[in-house]
Amino acid sequence: MAQVKIYYEPEMELLTVFWQAPRTNQICTELGNGIILIKDADNGEPIGIELLSYHPSDNRFDSVSIEMGQLVG
């Protein structure tokens, strides 16, 4: 089963989505509009994406419905 991990840091306005495990040797490429593509440095395979200046009503995800909760620890 595929697993997507989403990390939201509201104080930094940063949303990170990984569809593969993060790598110690990953590289990032800015695609424009505050969108960063995260790739495996060894084979160039995309493993995630970051959205800068993200807020829950961000229209860069207008075709994806995201509901976020907060962990209670």
C-alpha positions in Angstrom: 0.0 0.0 0.0 1.3 3.4 -0.9 1.7 5.9 1.9 1.8 9.7 1.6 3.2 11.7 4.5 2.2 15.4 4.9 3.9 17.8 7.2 2.5 21.2 7.9 4.4 23.8 9.8 2.0 26.8 10.3 4.5 29.1 11.9 6.8 28.7 8.8 3.8 28.5 6.3 5.4 25.3 4.9 3.6 22.3 3.6 5.8 19.2 2.7 4.3 16.1 1.0 6.4 12.9 0.6 5.1 10.0 -1.5 8.4 8.1 -0.8 10.6 8.1 2.3 12.8 11.3 2.6 16.5 10.7 1.6 19.7 11.9 3.3 20.9 12.7 -0.3 17.8 14.5 -1.7 18.0 17.6 -3.9 15.5 20.3 -4.4 14.5 22.2 -7.5 12.3 25.3 -7.4 9.5 25.0 -10.0 8.1 28.5 -9.5 5.2 29.9 -7.6 6.7 28.7 -4.3 6.7 25.1 -5.3 9.8 23.0 -4.6 10.3 19.5 -6.2 12.2 17.1 -3.9 14.2 14.4 -5.8 16.5 11.5 -4.9 20.0 12.8 -5.7 21.2 9.3 -6.9 18.5 8.6 -9.6 16.6 11.9 -10.0 13.3 10.3 -9.0 10.8 12.7 -7.5 10.0 11.8 -3.9 8.1 14.8 -2.6 7.1 18.4 -3.0 7.1 21.5 -0.8 4.8 24.5 -0.9 6.2 27.8 0.5 3.9 30.4 2.0 1.2 27.8 2.4 -2.1 28.3 4.2 -5.1 26.0 4.4 -7.1 27.8 1.7 -4.2 27.8 -0.8 -5.4 27.6 -4.3 -2.3 25.6 -5.5 -4.2 22.6 -4.3 -7.6 23.6 -5.8 -8.2 20.2 -7.2 -7.2 18.3 -4.0 -9.2 18.3 -0.8 -7.0 18.4 2.2 -8.2 18.1 5.8 -5.6 18.6 8.5 -5.8 17.8 12.1 -3.4 18.5 14.9 -1.7 15.7 16.9 -2.6 15.8 20.6 0.4 14.7 22.7 
